[in-house]
Amino acid sequence: MDGTLLNSNHQVSDHFFELFHKLNDRGIQFVAASGRQYHSMASKLRQIKDDIIFIAENGAIIREREKELSSTPLAPDLVGRLVRIIRDIDNVGIMLCGKSTSYFDPSSSQFLEDLVEYYSKYEVVEHFDLVEEEIVKIAVYHGVSSELYLYPTVQSYAEDVLVKVSGRHWMDINHVNAHKGNALKKVMNALGVNANEVLVFGDYYNDLEMLGLVDHSFAMANAHPKVKEMANFETASNDAFGVEKVLEKLFQ
């Protein structure tokens, strides 16, 4: 959603909602896929949330009408080990993402304003060891650059987890099988649609598997260069209504 459907002010355009109703009238399923928390996604799309499928937390959760269709949590011992490693990096905020809510501790409070845009439902805990809920993702915020200062440290655990730079300041850690590509494949199988019947839009590393899954893959003009290499097509930026422009052509 961020960098694609949402503009730089984290808003969905009114025109998209008009186009969505045209999609819905034609029996075309819309799937929102994001690294965001489900509750944050549902808030942004509250007008249509009962008519769409959500792929949240980078594919770790799939939901439709509040019903969980799939979840892929991280092993608890791995969560604890990774948190200890990340804490040694300067200028970071850590969020543990559960199915029902997300958690951060006081050491991340300086980043709260940036965190709550993406995690609208959260709790503050004195220590992450107090969290009993299954964790589906570790989200890490860096004040300067996640790609430069977070990824090099955590990538050594790539055999145990899936580490994705999901934005300029964000890095996400998921189960190795939890990514948008796997989640979208599950949805496609359930709906009985093929790779040439799906449009996918993306802008960052956590979209790569999803873009590689279909024929009609679109990189936003504002996308990371690696995303543009993966996608088969390019559209305008998120601030220039790139998604809406493609949907308009679809109806034409």
C-alpha positions in Angstrom: 0.0 0.0 0.0 2.7 2.5 1.0 4.4 3.9 -2.1 1.8 2.5 -4.3 -1.9 2.9 -3.5 -1.2 5.5 -0.7 0.2 8.9 -1.6 3.1 10.5 0.3 0.5 11.7 2.9 -0.5 8.1 3.5 -4.0 8.7 1.9 -6.1 6.8 -0.5 -7.6 8.9 -3.3 -11.3 9.3 -3.7 -10.9 8.3 -7.3 -9.6 4.9 -6.3 -12.7 4.2 -4.4 -14.8 5.1 -7.5 -12.7 2.7 -9.5 -12.9 0.0 -6.8 -16.7 -0.1 -7.1 -16.4 -0.6 -10.9 -14.0 -3.5 -10.1 -16.5 -5.0 -7.6 -19.4 -4.6 -10.0 -17.5 -6.7 -12.5 -16.6 -9.4 -10.0 -12.9 -8.5 -9.9 -11.4 -9.2 -6.5 -9.2 -6.5 -5.0 -6.5 -7.6 -2.6 -4.6 -5.1 -0.4 -1.0 -6.3 0.3 1.2 -4.5 2.7 3.9 -4.7 5.4 1.4 -2.8 7.5 -0.6 -4.2 10.4 -4.0 -5.5 9.4 -5.8 -2.9 11.6 -3.9 -0.1 10.0 -4.7 -1.4 6.5 -8.4 -1.8 7.4 -8.5 1.8 8.8 -7.2 3.2 5.5 -9.7 1.1 3.5 -12.6 1.2 6.0 -15.1 2.1 3.3 -14.5 -1.2 1.4 -12.9 -3.4 4.1 -15.8 -6.0 4.0 -15.4 -6.4 0.2 -11.6 -7.1 0.0 -8.9 -9.5 1.0 -6.0 -8.3 3.2 -2.5 -9.6 3.0 -0.9 -8.0 6.1 2.5 -8.0 7.8 4.2 -8.9 4.5 2.1 -12.0 3.9 2.3 -13.4 7.5 -1.5 -12.9 7.8 -4.3 -13.2 5.3 -7.8 -12.0 6.4 -11.2 -11.5 4.8 -14.1 -9.9 6.7 -12.2 -10.2 10.0 -11.7 -13.9 9.4 -8.2 -15.2 9.5 -7.5 -17.3 6.4 -3.8 -17.9 7.1 -1.0 -17.0 9.5 2.7 -17.8 9.6 4.3 -16.9 13.0 8.0 -16.7 14.0 9.5 -19.2 16.5 9.5 -17.5 20.0 13.2 -18.3 20.7 14.2 -16.8 17.4 12.2 -13.6 18.2 14.1 -13.2 21.5 17.5 -13.8 19.9 16.9 -11.3 17.1 15.6 -8.6 19.5 18.8 -8.9 21.5 21.0 -8.5 18.3 19.0 -5.5 17.0 19.2 -3.7 20.3 22.9 -3.3 19.8 22.3 -1.1 16.7 22.1 2.6 17.3 19.1 4.7 16.4 16.5 1.9 16.1 12.9 1.3 17.2 11.5 -2.2 17.5 7.9 -3.4 17.1 6.8 -6.9 17.7 3.8 -7.6 15.5 1.2 -10.1 16.8 -2.1 -11.2 15.2 -4.3 -9.0 17.5 -2.0 -6.1 18.2 1.6 -4.9 18.1 4.0 -4.2 20.9 6.8 -1.8 21.6 8.8 -1.1 24.7 9.9 2.3 26.2 13.3 2.3 24.5 11.4 2.8 21.2 9.2 5.6 22.4 11.3 8.3 20.6 10.0 6.7 17.3 6.4 6.4 18.4 5.1 9.1 16.0 6.6 7.3 13.1 5.5 3.8 14.3 1.8 4.5 14.9 1.2 5.6 11.3 1.7 1.9 10.3 0.6 0.2 13.6 -2.7 1.9 14.7 -3.3 -0.8 17.3 -0.5 -1.3 19.8 0.5 -1.7 23.4 3.5 -0.5 25.4 5.2 -3.2 27.4 8.0 -2.8 29.9 9.9 -5.7 28.3 9.3 -7.8 25.3 9.6 -11.0 27.4 6.2 -10.1 28.8 4.5 -10.6 25.3 2.7 -14.0 25.2 1.0 -13.6 21.8 2.4 -15.3 18.7 4.6 -12.9 16.8 4.2 -12.8 13.0 6.8 -10.1 12.2 9.5 -8.0 13.8 9.4 -4.5 12.4 12.5 -2.4 12.9 12.7 1.4 12.3 16.0 3.2 11.7 16.2 6.9 11.9 18.5 7.3 8.9 18.5 4.2 6.6 17.4 0.7 7.1 19.2 -0.5 4.0 22.6 0.8 5.2 22.5 0.3 8.9 20.0 -2.5 9.7 20.1 -5.0 6.8 23.9 -5.7 6.9 23.7 -6.8 10.5 20.6 -9.0 10.3 21.2 -10.6 6.9 23.4 -13.2 8.4 20.2 -14.8 9.8 18.7 -15.1 6.3 18.7 -18.9 6.5 16.3 -18.8 9.5 14.1 -15.8 8.6 13.1 -13.6 5.7 14.7 -10.1 6.1 13.3 -7.4 3.9 14.1 -3.7 3.5 10.5 -2.4 3.2 11.1 1.3 3.1 13.7 4.0 3.6 13.5 3.7 7.4 12.0 0.2 7.7 13.2 -3.4 7.8 10.9 -6.3 8.4 11.7 -9.8 9.7 9.3 -12.6 8.9 9.2 -16.4 8.8 11.0 -17.7 5.7 7.7 -18.7 4.2 5.9 -15.5 5.0 6.1 -13.1 2.1 3.6 -11.4 -0.2 4.3 -13.8 -3.0 3.3 -16.9 -1.0 0.3 -15.2 0.4 -0.9 -14.0 -3.0 -0.4 -17.5 -4.4 -2.7 -18.8 -1.7 -5.4 -16.3 -2.6 -5.0 -17.0 -6.3 -5.4 -20.7 -5.7 -8.5 -20.2 -3.6 -10.0 -18.0 -6.3 -8.9 -20.2 -9.2 -7.1 -17.4 -11.1 -4.0 -17.7 -13.2 -0.8 -15.6 -13.4 -2.2 -13.8 -16.5 -5.4 -12.8 -14.8 -3.8 -10.6 -12.0 -2.5 -7.1 -11.8 0.2 -6.4 -9.1 1.7 -3.1 -8.1 4.9 -2.6 -6.0 7.6 -0.2 -5.0 10.0 -1.9 -2.6 11.9 -5.1 -1.8 9.0 -6.7 0.1 7.0 -6.6 -3.2 9.6 -8.6 -5.3 8.1 -12.1 -4.8 4.6 -10.9 -5.5 5.7 -9.0 -8.7 7.5 -12.2 -9.9 4.3 -14.2 -9.6 2.2 -12.6 -12.3 2.4 -11.5 -15.9 1.0 -8.0 -15.4 3.4 -6.7 -12.8 3.8 -2.9 -12.4 6.6 -0.9 -10.7 5.7 2.6 -9.6 7.8 5.4 -11.0 8.9 6.0 -7.4 10.0 2.3 -6.9 13.4 1.1 -5.9 15.5 0.3 -9.0 15.5 -3.5 -8.1 11.7 -3.4 -8.2 11.8 -1.8 -11.7 14.1 -4.5 -12.9 11.7 -7.2 -11.6 8.4 -5.7 -12.9 7.3 -6.2 -16.5 5.7 -2.7 -16.7 6.0 0.7 -15.1 3.3 3.2 -14.1 3.3 6.7 -12.7 4.3 7.4 -9.1 2.0 7.0 -6.1 1.6 10.8 -5.9 0.6 10.9 -9.7 -2.1 8.2 -9.3 -0.1 5.4 -10.9 -2.5 2.6 -9.7 -5.6 4.5 -10.8 -4.1 5.2 -14.2 -3.6 1.5 -14.9 -7.1 0.6 -13.6 -8.6 3.3 -15.9 -6.9 1.6 -18.9 -8.2 -1.8 -17.7 -11.8 -0.5 -18.0 -11.1 1.1 -21.4 
